[in-house]
Amino acid sequence: MAAASTISAFPRTIFHVDMDAFFVSVEELSDPSLKGKAVVVGGQRNERGVVSAASYEARKFGVHSAMPLRTAAKHCPHAIFVDGHPERYRECSEKVYKVLTAFSPQVEMASIDEAYLDMTGTARLHGPPLKAAHKLHQRMKEETLLNCSIGIGSSRLIAKVSSAQAKPNGLLWIVPGEEAKFLSPLDVREIPGVGKVMEKHLHELGIKKVGDLARLEECELEERFGKWGLALAGKARGEDAGGWFDSEVGAHEAAKSISHEHTFNEDTADATYLEATLMRLSEMVGRRLREANFHARTLQLKLRYKDFTTITRAHTLPVPTQLDGEIFEQIRALFRKNWQREGKIRLLGVHASSFEDSVPQLNLLETAQRQKWKNALNVADRLRDRFGESSVTLASGMRGQFRERTHENPAGLPGKGRAKPE
């Protein structure tokens, strides 16, 4: 109790560390000729995918993440398009994580390129907040060769918003007591969790700046937006209210679902190719389940046709699973039952949910057989950790191989360590 009281006597200090143009910067380490140029990561200019990241030079032409690659090519015709190398990003993210854990034991990787650190009570070791941030900024550059921006505040919300204001390659500390003053002139869209729809609703009420929001009574916001209205009121004051900020830094929150999707470059009605792709997607979902040591009871197929008509079909298993073959067997059955065979497919997806931590006791033969598969798949997962996601696949999924999509929350995210095999 005494130790807890001592820690609580220190002012709460949270860092938000955001790696600058992370995917692009990692590509520049491998190919220095890309530096200073308009670079788009995520695929080629004529493909159907979306932009995973864009260099600051490309952003000047309106290119941004989640924009279709073909649209990005129109906005910035001279850009260099790069497929992306997820294995390199995971390797660099591990280096980033190692630097962060040298500064605080409480680190939460929010994604592959950003993290929160609880630096409360570390002044004796690292100095006051700004000095500690400068040390971290310098160490990050020395050990990873990458730039980062650091926001410092009394809450995760303030730290995140201030790091965005510090970009690129900067530091910003919002002194305790100045949170509302800092937020007041910012657009409401700068508040984490306020998307296009909420922004539109707020604008209709004449609320364009965070200061406008802060002047409204909590009861009025609650009446209009329910619990989210109360959260908005807290966020306008700089508090960690609702959304992603309900738990402490570093607290593990279990995923509620796991899914992987693939959009084909050309629509196809090739049944063998489609089922091979479903096998590959099932492997990717199975890997994530084993990593978290979850067993899924509900499996869902997502199927999108050429005309964008989309259907989803789910099946609940009598016994939950994390095995690739069992996932594929159920997904394939859903596919064969629901696919209109003449219809060309644009996208396929595999989704797992209703997680359980263990499997009910089966007969000895079934238990032994499942354990053999699990042991073999754990070995395959370790090979994928080392050599990349596409390095190992079951034979039925070989024809369905596709380039792993570059995204912020891949399998093997640092700090979300692989569960120990049972």
PEURZI-V149316 format. One record per residue. N is the residue number from 1. SS is DSSP state (H for helix, E for strand, - for the rest). PHI is phi in whole degrees, -180 to 180 (* if undefined). Layout:
<<N SS PHI> <N SS PHI>>
//
This chain:
<<1 - *> <2 H -63> <3 H -63> <4 H -63> <5 H -65> <6 H -64> <7 H -63> <8 H -68> <9 - -72> <10 - -82> <11 - -65> <12 - -65> <13 - -130> <14 E -118> <15 E -103> <16 E -116> <17 E -105> <18 E -123> <19 E -72> <20 - -76> <21 - 42> <22 H -55> <23 H -59> <24 H -65> <25 H -62> <26 H -67> <27 H -62> <28 H -68> <29 H -63> <30 H -81> <31 - -137> <32 H -57> <33 H -66> <34 H -79> <35 - -60> <36 - 80> <37 - -108> <38 - -77> <39 E -125> <40 E -122> <41 E -106> <42 - 141> <43 - 152> <44 - -93> <45 - -62> <46 - -102> <47 - -93> <48 - -86> <49 - -67> <50 E -119> <51 - -69> <52 - -88> <53 E -162> <54 E -138> <55 - -68> <56 H -60> <57 H -66> <58 H -72> <59 H -64> <60 - -61> <61 - -99> <62 - 90> <63 - -79> <64 - -147> <65 - -63> <66 - 76> <67 - -76> <68 E -56> <69 H -58> <70 H -67> <71 H -68> <72 H -60> <73 H -65> <74 H -72> <75 H -68> <76 - -137> <77 - -59> <78 - -89> <79 - -66> <80 E -96> <81 E -98> <82 E -124> <83 - -62> <84 - 99> <85 - -135> <86 H -54> <87 H -65> <88 H -67> <89 H -67> <90 H -64> <91 H -63> <92 H -69> <93 H -64> <94 H -63> <95 H -65> <96 H -61> <97 H -61> <98 H -63> <99 H -64> <100 H -63> <101 H -70> <102 - -77> <103 - -105> <104 - -156> <105 - -75> <106 - -104> <107 E -124> <108 E -124> <109 E -76> <110 E -74> <111 E -161> <112 - -66> <113 - -128> <114 E -149> <115 E -154> <116 E -106> <117 E -124> <118 E -90> <119 - -100> <120 - -59> <121 - 78> <122 - -102> <123 H -60> <124 H -64> <125 H -87> <126 H -116> <127 - 92> <128 - -63> <129 H -49> <130 H -67> <131 H -66> <132 H -63> <133 H -66> <134 H -63> <135 H -63> <136 H -66> <137 H -59> <138 H -70> <139 H -63> <140 H -61> <141 H -65> <142 H -66> <143 H -94> <144 H -119> <145 - 65> <146 - -119> <147 - -91> <148 E -142> <149 E -118> <150 E -126> <151 E -106> <152 E -126> <153 E -160> <154 - -88> <155 - -146> <156 H -64> <157 H -60> <158 H -64> <159 H -62> <160 H -67> <161 H -65> <162 H -71> <163 H -67> <164 H -65> <165 H -73> <166 H -85> <167 - -67> <168 - -91> <169 - 59> <170 - -129> <171 E -129> <172 E -147> <173 E -113> <174 - -97> <175 - -63> <176 - -52> <177 - 100> <178 - -106> <179 H -60> <180 H -64> <181 H -64> <182 H -66> <183 H -75> <184 H -49> <185 - -82> <186 - -81> <187 E -63> <188 H -60> <189 H -65> <190 H -73> <191 - -77> <192 - -55> <193 - 102> <194 - -89> <195 - -98> <196 H -62> <197 H -66> <198 H -64> <199 H -58> <200 H -62> <201 H -61> <202 H -67> <203 H -62> <204 H -64> <205 - -91> <206 - 82> <207 - -100> <208 - -114> <209 E -112> <210 H -61> <211 H -62> <212 H -62> <213 H -67> <214 H -65> <215 - -81> <216 - -80> <217 - -73> <218 H -57> <219 H -64> <220 H -69> <221 H -66> <222 H -67> <223 H -63> <224 H -82> <225 H -125> <226 - 67> <227 H -61> <228 H -65> <229 H -64> <230 H -65> <231 H -63> <232 H -60> <233 H -61> <234 H -67> <235 H -63> <236 H -63> <237 - -93> <238 - 92> <239 - -95> <240 - -81> <241 - -115> <242 - 70> <243 H 67> <244 H -83> <245 H -111> <246 - -82> <247 - -111> <248 - -78> <249 - -59> <250 - 89> <251 - -69> <252 - -84> <253 - -113> <254 - -69> <255 - -67> <256 - -97> <257 E -158> <258 E -136> <259 E -149> <260 E -140> <261 E -131> <262 E -142> <263 E -101> <264 E -76> <265 E -66> <266 E -132> <267 E -58> <268 E -143> <269 - -121> <270 - -77> <271 H -60> <272 H -64> <273 H -66> <274 H -64> <275 H -71> <276 H -65> <277 H -66> <278 H -64> <279 H -63> <280 H -63> <281 H -65> <282 H -64> <283 H -62> <284 H -66> <285 H -68> <286 H -59> <287 H -61> <288 H -66> <289 H -63> <290 H -67> <291 H -60> <292 H -91> <293 - 58> <294 - -104> <295 E -123> <296 E -93> <297 E -98> <298 E -115> <299 E -119> <300 E -134> <301 E -99> <302 E -117> <303 E -136> <304 E -121> <305 E -84> <306 - -56> <307 - -88> <308 - 75> <309 - -61> <310 E -124> <311 E -126> <312 E -128> <313 E -136> <314 E -120> <315 E -140> <316 E -99> <317 E -85> <318 E -69> <319 E -130> <320 E -64> <321 E -142> <322 - -137> <323 - -96> <324 H -55> <325 H -63> <326 H -69> <327 H -63> <328 H -62> <329 H -57> <330 H -74> <331 H -66> <332 H -62> <333 H -63> <334 H -63> <335 H -64> <336 H -65> <337 H -78> <338 H -113> <339 - -76> <340 - -83> <341 - -58> <342 - -86> <343 - -81> <344 - -76> <345 E -101> <346 E -99> <347 E -146> <348 E -127> <349 E -145> <350 E -125> <351 E -130> <352 E -125> <353 E -154> <354 E 54> <355 E -80> <356 E -131> <357 - -82> <358 - -150> <359 - -106> <360 - -57> <361 - -61> <362 - -108> <363 - -70> <364 H -58> <365 H -66> <366 H -64> <367 H -63> <368 H -64> <369 H -65> <370 H -65> <371 H -67> <372 H -61> <373 H -63> <374 H -63> <375 H -62> <376 H -64> <377 H -71> <378 H -64> <379 H -64> <380 H -61> <381 H -62> <382 H -66> <383 H -65> <384 H -66> <385 H -57> <386 H -85> <387 H -116> <388 - 108> <389 H -62> <390 H -91> <391 H -73> <392 - -134> <393 - -153> <394 - -71> <395 H -56> <396 H -68> <397 H -103> <398 H -63> <399 H -71> <400 H -90> <401 - -60> <402 - -146> <403 - -66> <404 - -61> <405 - -68> <406 - -81> <407 - -147> <408 - -81> <409 - -128> <410 - -79> <411 - -63> <412 - 80> <413 - -63> <414 - -54> <415 - 87> <416 - -110> <417 - -47> <418 - -59> <419 - -62> <420 - -70> <421 - -57> <422 - -72>>
//
